Amino acid sequence: MKVGDMVKYETDPAWSDQAYIGTGLIVAVLPADHIIAAAVSVLWASNELVERVPPRILEVINESR
């Protein structure tokens, strides 16, 4: 995953509301360190920015070039 990729949740998370269901754009890739795992920041179509989303729960639907 890289900045500019369009993503969606791999499956709809049970804890989410409608704001999280849809597509989003990766705006930052946050590397891992000794304590925190790698993550990405996603700007969702609902105009909500969510930081530290684990890439394993996202599916790339359109890669940037």
Secondary structure, DSSP 8 states (H G I E B T S, - for coil): --TT-EEEESS--TT--GGGSSEEEEEEEE---SSS--EEEEEETTS-EEEEE-GGGEEEEE---
